[in-house]
Amino acid sequence: MSLRVYLYIILLAGLWGSSFFFIKLALLQITPLTIVLIRVGISAIILNIIVLVSGKKIPRSPKVWVSFFFMGALNNLIPFSLIIWGQQFVESSTASILNASAPVFSVILAHYLTTEERMTPIRVIGVILGLTGVSILIGFSGIQISGMKLLGQVAMLGAALCYALSAIYGRRFRGESPIVVASGVLTGATVMMIPVVFLFEQPLSLSPDTTTITALAGLTLLSTTLAYVFYFKTLSLTGPTNLLLVTFLIPIVAVFLGVVVLGESLGLNVIIGMIFIFAALVVTDGRVFKNR
């Protein structure tokens, strides 16, 4: 990879890694589903403007839009809601580490749902390492943590599972303009999220302060909109395999911000769990073994 690609990957990790920090701050005064709506809604508006300005065509086929809506649910609406709801009870650093387990679930699901990526002995080892890391991080029994914290951690794993499913489902968009797909997916998520928010929350009654608004702006403009732009830019330069490096860096950024800025503490089980999950990512990636 070129130096520019490395810089893009580091920047992308910073943008996505800081999302857990921004969510923790935004939750101080804004309800979870409202945060999701603002995040996907503003990002959808900006990306649609980019599509129109760039002269690209927005699809009109109902079949394509059904796919956009389904992808929007898998990749945005459900995982964003689970992550933001779960972070009410889970530290941002722990949330990011659990979220990094998505590639482990991808390996399992791809084996059963596709014919392209079958399970290999190396990948089995990676899955075992990953699941072991998750077990250590959460605790083999939920005795030492409160019920809501356990549910928050389960929500993070649910989000990781959604990301794994969306990665498999998203293969149908190969050959399509990435920025058009992103705008369509976020638009679908926004349309679905509007009635949900007004049914379960009262977003118009909220009055956040400057700090909360700034955090929300960072989450929306930096960690979502700008991150999407750099994601597709990096993808076009290096391909999906090298982008796995982002998965390693996101928890590092999130842990740093959580510990240094938010004052979160890292238990021994969190550190050991993170090591196991990182080892799982190395093994399932397979690049080290191929090079040797």
One Martini backbone bead per residue (centre of mass of N, CA, C, O) as a GRO file, in nm:
protein
  292
    1MET     BB    1   0.100   0.033   0.017
    2SER     BB    2   0.060   0.350   0.027
    3LEU     BB    3   0.088   0.629   0.212
    4ARG     BB    4  -0.197   0.732   0.153
    5VAL     BB    5  -0.348   0.480   0.247
    6TYR     BB    6  -0.249   0.481   0.537
    7LEU     BB    7  -0.370   0.758   0.603
    8TYR     BB    8  -0.663   0.682   0.545
    9ILE     BB    9  -0.684   0.454   0.756
   10ILE     BB   10  -0.620   0.627   1.001
   11LEU     BB   11  -0.849   0.830   0.959
   12LEU     BB   12  -1.081   0.624   0.962
   13ALA     BB   13  -1.026   0.519   1.247
   14GLY     BB   14  -1.072   0.793   1.382
   15LEU     BB   15  -1.365   0.836   1.293
   16TRP     BB   16  -1.483   0.564   1.406
   17GLY     BB   17  -1.357   0.560   1.693
   18SER     BB   18  -1.500   0.839   1.786
   19SER     BB   19  -1.802   0.753   1.796
   20PHE     BB   20  -1.807   0.643   2.090
   21PHE     BB   21  -1.746   0.916   2.218
   22PHE     BB   22  -1.983   1.083   2.100
   23ILE     BB   23  -2.210   0.906   2.213
   24LYS     BB   24  -2.152   0.941   2.514
   25LEU     BB   25  -2.210   1.249   2.508
   26ALA     BB   26  -2.495   1.255   2.373
   27LEU     BB   27  -2.641   1.077   2.604
   28LEU     BB   28  -2.674   1.300   2.825
   29GLN     BB   29  -2.937   1.454   2.637
   30ILE     BB   30  -2.996   1.216   2.430
   31THR     BB   31  -3.175   0.993   2.278
   32PRO     BB   32  -3.101   0.716   2.100
   33LEU     BB   33  -3.296   0.731   1.844
   34THR     BB   34  -3.237   1.029   1.782
   35ILE     BB   35  -2.942   0.991   1.714
   36VAL     BB   36  -2.986   0.805   1.474
   37LEU     BB   37  -3.154   0.998   1.300
   38ILE     BB   38  -2.947   1.224   1.279
   39ARG     BB   39  -2.717   1.061   1.163
   40VAL     BB   40  -2.866   0.952   0.899
   41GLY     BB   41  -3.010   1.206   0.793
   42ILE     BB   42  -2.776   1.406   0.742
   43SER     BB   43  -2.605   1.211   0.575
   44ALA     BB   44  -2.812   1.169   0.349
   45ILE     BB   45  -2.827   1.460   0.251
   46ILE     BB   46  -2.529   1.499   0.179
   47LEU     BB   47  -2.496   1.254  -0.016
   48ASN     BB   48  -2.717   1.344  -0.216
   49ILE     BB   49  -2.577   1.604  -0.298
   50ILE     BB   50  -2.321   1.470  -0.409
   51VAL     BB   51  -2.463   1.308  -0.628
   52LEU     BB   52  -2.589   1.548  -0.782
   53VAL     BB   53  -2.326   1.716  -0.831
   54SER     BB   54  -2.174   1.465  -0.980
   55GLY     BB   55  -2.409   1.337  -1.185
   56LYS     BB   56  -2.549   1.111  -1.063
   57LYS     BB   57  -2.772   0.845  -1.056
   58ILE     BB   58  -3.078   0.780  -0.923
   59PRO     BB   59  -3.251   0.526  -0.852
   60ARG     BB   60  -3.592   0.386  -0.958
   61SER     BB   61  -3.600   0.106  -0.872
   62PRO     BB   62  -3.779  -0.080  -0.650
   63LYS     BB   63  -3.575  -0.311  -0.609
   64VAL     BB   64  -3.337  -0.135  -0.522
   65TRP     BB   65  -3.484   0.003  -0.276
   66VAL     BB   66  -3.527  -0.253  -0.118
   67SER     BB   67  -3.225  -0.304  -0.080
   68PHE     BB   68  -3.161  -0.040   0.064
   69PHE     BB   69  -3.349  -0.084   0.308
   70PHE     BB   70  -3.227  -0.348   0.404
   71MET     BB   71  -2.939  -0.238   0.437
   72GLY     BB   72  -3.018  -0.008   0.633
   73ALA     BB   73  -3.100  -0.202   0.861
   74LEU     BB   74  -2.830  -0.372   0.884
   75ASN     BB   75  -2.608  -0.114   0.875
   76ASN     BB   76  -2.780   0.105   1.065
   77LEU     BB   77  -3.040   0.092   1.233
   78ILE     BB   78  -2.977  -0.152   1.418
   79PRO     BB   79  -2.674  -0.109   1.507
   80PHE     BB   80  -2.700   0.183   1.602
   81SER     BB   81  -2.915   0.127   1.817
   82LEU     BB   82  -2.754  -0.081   1.982
   83ILE     BB   83  -2.505   0.090   2.046
   84ILE     BB   84  -2.644   0.339   2.176
   85TRP     BB   85  -2.802   0.187   2.387
   86GLY     BB   86  -2.558   0.025   2.514
   87GLN     BB   87  -2.386   0.292   2.601
   88GLN     BB   88  -2.547   0.340   2.869
   89PHE     BB   89  -2.385   0.063   3.006
   90VAL     BB   90  -2.120   0.097   2.829
   91GLU     BB   91  -1.816   0.137   2.754
   92SER     BB   92  -1.656   0.260   2.481
   93SER     BB   93  -1.422   0.058   2.475
   94THR     BB   94  -1.587  -0.206   2.491
   95ALA     BB   95  -1.765  -0.154   2.245
   96SER     BB   96  -1.535  -0.153   2.030
   97ILE     BB   97  -1.431  -0.441   2.080
   98LEU     BB   98  -1.694  -0.594   2.021
   99ASN     BB   99  -1.727  -0.471   1.732
  100ALA     BB  100  -1.456  -0.617   1.622
  101SER     BB  101  -1.607  -0.912   1.586
  102ALA     BB  102  -1.741  -0.915   1.302
  103PRO     BB  103  -1.540  -1.093   1.128
  104VAL     BB  104  -1.603  -1.353   1.281
  105PHE     BB  105  -1.901  -1.371   1.191
  106SER     BB  106  -1.843  -1.368   0.887
  107VAL     BB  107  -1.707  -1.643   0.867
  108ILE     BB  108  -1.950  -1.809   0.959
  109LEU     BB  109  -2.171  -1.701   0.760
  110ALA     BB  110  -2.021  -1.747   0.488
  111HIS     BB  111  -2.022  -2.057   0.504
  112TYR     BB  112  -2.355  -2.078   0.497
  113LEU     BB  113  -2.436  -1.828   0.276
  114THR     BB  114  -2.194  -1.920   0.092
  115THR     BB  115  -1.960  -2.036  -0.182
  116GLU     BB  116  -1.680  -1.866  -0.149
  117GLU     BB  117  -1.648  -1.889   0.186
  118ARG     BB  118  -1.485  -2.123   0.348
  119MET     BB  119  -1.399  -2.318   0.595
  120THR     BB  120  -1.095  -2.326   0.770
  121PRO     BB  121  -0.865  -2.410   0.995
  122ILE     BB  122  -0.773  -2.118   1.040
  123ARG     BB  123  -1.062  -1.997   1.082
  124VAL     BB  124  -1.136  -2.168   1.324
  125ILE     BB  125  -0.924  -2.048   1.507
  126GLY     BB  126  -1.026  -1.757   1.485
  127VAL     BB  127  -1.305  -1.809   1.606
  128ILE     BB  128  -1.212  -1.917   1.879
  129LEU     BB  129  -1.057  -1.666   1.963
  130GLY     BB  130  -1.292  -1.465   1.943
  131LEU     BB  131  -1.492  -1.606   2.140
  132THR     BB  132  -1.298  -1.601   2.377
  133GLY     BB  133  -1.270  -1.294   2.397
  134VAL     BB  134  -1.567  -1.237   2.450
  135SER     BB  135  -1.592  -1.410   2.708
  136ILE     BB  136  -1.379  -1.256   2.872
  137LEU     BB  137  -1.497  -0.969   2.850
  138ILE     BB  138  -1.779  -1.043   2.975
  139GLY     BB  139  -1.794  -1.322   3.096
  140PHE     BB  140  -1.890  -1.643   3.162
  141SER     BB  141  -2.051  -1.489   3.379
  142GLY     BB  142  -2.291  -1.237   3.489
  143ILE     BB  143  -2.226  -1.190   3.801
  144GLN     BB  144  -2.023  -0.922   3.801
  145ILE     BB  145  -2.267  -0.792   3.644
  146SER     BB  146  -2.507  -0.616   3.547
  147GLY     BB  147  -2.785  -0.657   3.363
  148MET     BB  148  -2.756  -0.402   3.175
  149LYS     BB  149  -2.462  -0.450   3.096
  150LEU     BB  150  -2.510  -0.719   2.960
  151LEU     BB  151  -2.712  -0.611   2.750
  152GLY     BB  152  -2.515  -0.408   2.625
  153GLN     BB  153  -2.314  -0.625   2.522
  154VAL     BB  154  -2.517  -0.780   2.349
  155ALA     BB  155  -2.577  -0.542   2.163
  156MET     BB  156  -2.293  -0.530   2.039
  157LEU     BB  157  -2.307  -0.814   1.915
  158GLY     BB  158  -2.555  -0.757   1.741
  159ALA     BB  159  -2.414  -0.543   1.568
  160ALA     BB  160  -2.188  -0.726   1.460
  161LEU     BB  161  -2.384  -0.921   1.319
  162CYS     BB  162  -2.504  -0.713   1.125
  163TYR     BB  163  -2.240  -0.641   0.980
  164ALA     BB  164  -2.192  -0.925   0.872
  165LEU     BB  165  -2.455  -0.943   0.704
  166SER     BB  166  -2.409  -0.682   0.534
  167ALA     BB  167  -2.149  -0.779   0.391
  168ILE     BB  168  -2.297  -1.003   0.236
  169TYR     BB  169  -2.536  -0.843   0.111
  170GLY     BB  170  -2.350  -0.612  -0.028
  171ARG     BB  171  -2.254  -0.776  -0.286
  172ARG     BB  172  -2.492  -0.683  -0.481
  173PHE     BB  173  -2.332  -0.385  -0.527
  174ARG     BB  174  -2.152  -0.465  -0.734
  175GLY     BB  175  -2.069  -0.202  -0.968
  176GLU     BB  176  -2.165   0.019  -0.805
  177SER     BB  177  -2.195   0.321  -0.682
  178PRO     BB  178  -2.094   0.385  -0.368
  179ILE     BB  179  -2.231   0.668  -0.314
  180VAL     BB  180  -2.514   0.577  -0.401
  181VAL     BB  181  -2.549   0.349  -0.201
  182ALA     BB  182  -2.508   0.515   0.056
  183SER     BB  183  -2.745   0.712   0.011
  184GLY     BB  184  -2.967   0.494  -0.012
  185VAL     BB  185  -2.926   0.355   0.261
  186LEU     BB  186  -2.961   0.612   0.442
  187THR     BB  187  -3.241   0.684   0.339
  188GLY     BB  188  -3.381   0.426   0.430
  189ALA     BB  189  -3.313   0.455   0.731
  190THR     BB  190  -3.457   0.726   0.774
  191VAL     BB  191  -3.746   0.649   0.695
  192MET     BB  192  -3.768   0.421   0.917
  193MET     BB  193  -3.691   0.605   1.174
  194ILE     BB  194  -3.906   0.824   1.210
  195PRO     BB  195  -4.151   0.660   1.336
  196VAL     BB  196  -3.992   0.536   1.571
  197VAL     BB  197  -3.917   0.794   1.724
  198PHE     BB  198  -4.216   0.915   1.754
  199LEU     BB  199  -4.320   0.660   1.914
  200PHE     BB  200  -4.078   0.641   2.159
  201GLU     BB  201  -4.017   0.952   2.136
  202GLN     BB  202  -3.924   1.319   2.211
  203PRO     BB  203  -3.737   1.518   2.018
  204LEU     BB  204  -3.875   1.815   2.044
  205SER     BB  205  -3.811   1.833   2.374
  206LEU     BB  206  -3.522   1.878   2.334
  207SER     BB  207  -3.221   2.055   2.512
  208PRO     BB  208  -2.926   2.085   2.416
  209ASP     BB  209  -2.610   2.156   2.451
  210THR     BB  210  -2.312   2.238   2.315
  211THR     BB  211  -2.165   1.970   2.368
  212THR     BB  212  -2.381   1.782   2.247
  213ILE     BB  213  -2.391   1.910   1.964
  214THR     BB  214  -2.093   1.860   1.898
  215ALA     BB  215  -2.104   1.551   1.922
  216LEU     BB  216  -2.324   1.515   1.705
  217ALA     BB  217  -2.161   1.643   1.476
  218GLY     BB  218  -1.926   1.444   1.485
  219LEU     BB  219  -2.093   1.187   1.432
  220THR     BB  220  -2.219   1.285   1.159
  221LEU     BB  221  -1.985   1.435   0.991
  222LEU     BB  222  -1.740   1.245   1.063
  223SER     BB  223  -1.830   0.932   1.147
  224THR     BB  224  -2.013   0.924   0.874
  225THR     BB  225  -1.984   1.102   0.622
  226LEU     BB  226  -1.671   1.122   0.594
  227ALA     BB  227  -1.624   0.818   0.629
  228TYR     BB  228  -1.763   0.728   0.371
  229VAL     BB  229  -1.584   0.877   0.173
  230PHE     BB  230  -1.310   0.741   0.267
  231TYR     BB  231  -1.391   0.452   0.231
  232PHE     BB  232  -1.434   0.458  -0.082
  233LYS     BB  233  -1.158   0.572  -0.148
  234THR     BB  234  -0.993   0.340  -0.022
  235LEU     BB  235  -1.128   0.104  -0.174
  236SER     BB  236  -1.028   0.202  -0.462
  237LEU     BB  237  -0.709   0.175  -0.383
  238THR     BB  238  -0.700  -0.129  -0.204
  239GLY     BB  239  -0.935  -0.276  -0.098
  240PRO     BB  240  -1.083  -0.490   0.140
  241THR     BB  241  -0.841  -0.630   0.280
  242ASN     BB  242  -0.680  -0.374   0.385
  243LEU     BB  243  -0.929  -0.259   0.551
  244LEU     BB  244  -0.895  -0.441   0.807
  245LEU     BB  245  -0.704  -0.249   0.961
  246VAL     BB  246  -0.929  -0.075   1.086
  247THR     BB  247  -1.026  -0.284   1.298
  248PHE     BB  248  -0.769  -0.249   1.478
  249LEU     BB  249  -0.781   0.076   1.525
  250ILE     BB  250  -1.053   0.154   1.650
  251PRO     BB  251  -1.013   0.056   1.949
  252ILE     BB  252  -0.767   0.232   2.006
  253VAL     BB  253  -0.910   0.503   1.982
  254ALA     BB  254  -1.145   0.445   2.182
  255VAL     BB  255  -0.972   0.378   2.430
  256PHE     BB  256  -0.820   0.642   2.449
  257LEU     BB  257  -1.069   0.829   2.483
  258GLY     BB  258  -1.196   0.677   2.725
  259VAL     BB  259  -0.953   0.701   2.923
  260VAL     BB  260  -0.844   1.000   2.888
  261VAL     BB  261  -1.124   1.166   2.865
  262LEU     BB  262  -1.354   0.982   3.030
  263GLY     BB  263  -1.219   0.789   3.258
  264GLU     BB  264  -1.188   0.504   3.192
  265SER     BB  265  -1.163   0.161   3.278
  266LEU     BB  266  -0.938  -0.124   3.254
  267GLY     BB  267  -0.975  -0.439   3.265
  268LEU     BB  268  -0.826  -0.741   3.238
  269ASN     BB  269  -1.049  -0.870   3.059
  270VAL     BB  270  -1.036  -0.654   2.835
  271ILE     BB  271  -0.743  -0.690   2.749
  272ILE     BB  272  -0.753  -0.995   2.688
  273GLY     BB  273  -0.991  -0.986   2.492
  274MET     BB  274  -0.852  -0.801   2.284
  275ILE     BB  275  -0.619  -0.992   2.214
  276PHE     BB  276  -0.794  -1.223   2.104
  277ILE     BB  277  -0.942  -1.061   1.883
  278PHE     BB  278  -0.688  -0.973   1.731
  279ALA     BB  279  -0.590  -1.261   1.673
  280ALA     BB  280  -0.838  -1.337   1.506
  281LEU     BB  281  -0.793  -1.127   1.280
  282VAL     BB  282  -0.520  -1.232   1.187
  283VAL     BB  283  -0.609  -1.521   1.115
  284THR     BB  284  -0.857  -1.460   0.922
  285ASP     BB  285  -0.693  -1.297   0.721
  286GLY     BB  286  -0.400  -1.463   0.644
  287ARG     BB  287  -0.149  -1.288   0.557
  288VAL     BB  288   0.082  -1.405   0.726
  289PHE     BB  289   0.072  -1.696   0.603
  290LYS     BB  290   0.112  -1.616   0.307
  291ASN     BB  291   0.391  -1.481   0.339
  292ARG     BB  292   0.525  -1.747   0.463
   0.00000   0.00000   0.00000
